[in-house]
Amino acid sequence: MADADDKAEKKSGKGGIVKMAIGAVVLLGVGAGGAYGAFAAGLLGGDGDSGPDLPEFVKKGDSDPYALPSSGKGKDDIAVVYGEGGSEYRT
């Protein structure tokens, strides 16, 4: 019976090494996936000097950086009129 116990212990030892190797590969995969997820979410990498994402004011009379594209036909274009007085910025 001692021989049967020794064989059982040897078989479980080989299975333990395989399970440990598979566990290590799984943990490496989970770590790589977590790192990719953090990078994609913007938690890692990138430049942190981008500043806040706030609207910028455009003064009346300045060129509009957000102008609508015109068709170039003339009659379909709408003239934009900015009123006098009030704030110095466009609304």
Residue pairs with C-beta under 8 A, 6 or more apart in sequence:
35 44
38 44
39 45
57 89
57 90
58 64
58 65
58 66
58 89
58 90
59 88
59 89
59 90
60 82
60 88
60 89
60 90
61 82
64 90
70 77
71 77
82 90
